[in-house]
Amino acid sequence: MRSLALNRLLIWPASAWCTTVLLGIAVPAVVLLTLWDGASSPQALSSGPIFTLGLMGVGIIAAATAGRFGLAVVLALMNVAFLLLLALALGMPVLTHPLSTALAMVIASVSFSARGALFSVTLAQRGWLMALFVVAGEASVLFIASVFPGTLPDWFLALLPAQWASIAINVSLTATDMLAALPVLIALAGTAVTTLLAARFFLRRWPYPLMFTAWLGLSALVYFYSTPTMPDAEPTFISAAETI
């Protein structure tokens, strides 16, 4: 029994870190290498979902595995820096507003890592499995919305923190006024604060009801007040996937 328990303690973290590398680093890098078609391609103008997967895959799963929020934030930012350098090498235009891009990615990494930290506190060693489920679910929705734009309703997309991050990153990459992305940045920051409070104080019976209430309120903010636009587009709520 002790040998079985010891093997489980060793195998589960190894599996978690391998999953982090696969979803957070390998998959986004392969997508960039496979789909990129020069600086004028749609990917060059709207890469939010790709970078979001990099931040989310590393941030949530690493925090849930290691139980260290700060470490997960650093790893997520290092990963997205690598993906940005790869995209630039493949022909993505030089960032016109690097500070805005950095701000969006920092807030997103903090928000994602906070969720992973909460999973670590509430689910212990099984937290990374919940993190994997969350990452896979939100990544799948972003993929469907990217391949089949308009299939998923705006109200549904507005519920996803991954979608909030994707919008904010897209806006910063396309040199759109960052004020247009203010609602999604507020939503990401609000989610991060609420989640860190729940993880820090471990509110026992109501961390997830607290999270659920904050999530619905911030989703409503994104749905009703988020109006990021692409160049030559009419002001309207659009998902990041619809710009691909």
N, C-alpha and C positions, 0 to 999 in steps of 0.2 A: 504493500500500500504506500509506504514512504517513497519507494522508487517510482511508482506511478505518479504520485503527487509532484515529486521532483521533476520528472520528465515534463509534466504539464506546465510547471512553472517556467521551464526552459523553452519549451516549444511555443507556447502562446506568445511571449514577447517577440520571439524571432519571427513568427508568422505575422504579427502586427507590424513590425518594422519592414518586412518584405512587402506587405500590402501598402504601406505608406509610400515606399519607393515606386511600386508599380502604378498606383493610382495618381499619386501626386507628382511624380517626376517622369516616369517612362511614358505613360499614356499621353500627357500633354506634349512631350517632346516628339513622340511619333506622329501625333496629329499635325504639329507644325511642319515636320519634315515631309509628311505625306501630302498635305493639302495646300501648302504655301505655293503661290504661283506668281511671285514677284510683287513689287511695291504697289502696283495698281490693282491687285486682286482684292476681293472683299475681305479676305482674312487680314490684309494689311490695314484695313480701315476699321475692322470690328473684331478684335481678338479677345474681347472680354470673357466669353465662356471658357476659352482655353486657359487663360491666366487664372481665372476663378477656380478651375479644377486644380491647378497647381497649388494655389493657396489653401483651398479647402481640403484637398487630399492629404497634404502634409500637416496643416494646422490642426485639424480635428483629430485625426488618428494619432499623430505624435503626442498631442497633449493627453489623449485618453490612455495611451500606452505608458508614457513616462510619468504622467501625473505632474508635469511641470509646465505651467502656462508660459512662462518667459522663454523657456527653451523652444517650445513649439512655435512661438511667434518668430523667433530668430531663424529657425529652420525653414519656416514658410516663406519668410522674406528672402532668404538666401536662394531658395528654390525658384521663386518668381524672378529674382534678379538673373539667374541662369537662363530661364525661359525667355526673358526680355533680350538678353544678349544673343541668344540663339535666333530669335525673331529678327533682330537687327542684322545679324549676319546673313539671314535669308532674304533680306530686302525690305524689311519694314521701315517706313520713313522714320527719321530721327525724331525723338519726342520733342514736340514744340512746347509742352508745358510739363517738364519733368517733376516739378514740385507737386502739381495737382495729381499726377499719376502716382507719385510716391505716397501722397496723403491717402488716396483711395485704397491703395494696396496695404498700407499700414493699418488703416481702420478695418479693412476686410480681414486681414490676418489676425488681428486682435479679437474680432468677433468670432471667427471660426475656432481659434485656439481656446477661447473661453468656453465654448460648447464642449470641446474635448475634455477640458479640465473638469467640467461638471460631470461628465460621464465617468471620469476616473474616480471622482469622489463618491458618486452614488452607486456605481456598479463595480467598483474595484477592478479586478483583472479582466472582467468581462466587458469593461467599458469600451474597449477598442472594437468589439463586435457591434455595439450600438453605433459607434462612430462610423464603422464600415457601412452599416445599413443606411445611415443618414447621407453619407457621401455618395454612395451608389444611387440612392433614390433621387437626390437633387441633381446629380450629374446626368442621370437618365432623362429627367424632365428637360434639362437644358439641351440635351442632344436631340430629343424629339422636337422641341421648339425650333432648333436650328435647322434641322432637316426638313421639317414640315411647318414652316411659319404660318401662323394663324390657326393652327389646329387646336392649340390650347388657349382657353380664354384668358384675357388680361387679369381678371380677378384672381385666377388660380396662380398665374405667374407671380403676381404681386405678393403671394404668401411665402415665396421662397427667398431666404437670405442669400442663397447663391445667385439668384436673379438680381437682387439689389446690388451685390458686388459686381456682377457682370455689367450692369447699367453704368455704375460709377466708373469702372475701368474704361468702358467704351467711350464715355463722355470725355474722360481725360485724354485718351489716346487720339481722339478725333478733333482736339482743340476746341470742342464746344464749351460754352460758358459753364463753368463748374457750378454756378448757382442753380443750374437746371438739375444737377444731381444732388442738391442739398438734402431733399427728403430721404433719398436712399442712404446717404451718408449718416444722417441723423438716425435712421432706422438701424443701421449696422452698429453705430456707437451705442444706441439705446439697448440693443440686444446684448452687446458685450457687457455693459454695466450691470444689467439685470442678471445675466448669467454668472458673472464673477461674484456678485453678492450672494447668489444662491450657492455657488460652490464654496465661497469663503466661509459662510456661516452655516452651511448645510442645514437648511431650514426644515429638515426632517420630513414632515408630512406634506409640505406644500411648496417645495422648490419648483416642481413641474407645473402646478397650477399658476404660480407666479409667472413662470416663463411663458405659459400659454396665454395668459392675459396680456402681458407685454407684447408678445408676438402678434396677437390679433390687432392691438392698437397701432403698432408700428406698421403692420401690413396695410391697414386702412390709410395711414399717412402716405405710404408709397402709392397706393392705388388712386387716391383722390388728388394728390398734390405733386406727384412725380411727372414732369413733362420734358424729359431729355429729348432733344431733337438732333437729327443728323443734318449735315449741310444740305440746303435746298429742300428741307422737309417742313411740312406744316407742323406747328406746335401741337403736339398731342402726346398722350401716354403711349409709349412704344416699348416693347421688350427689347433687350439687347439682341435676342435671337432674331428678331424681325429685321435687324439691320444687316444680317449676314446674307 
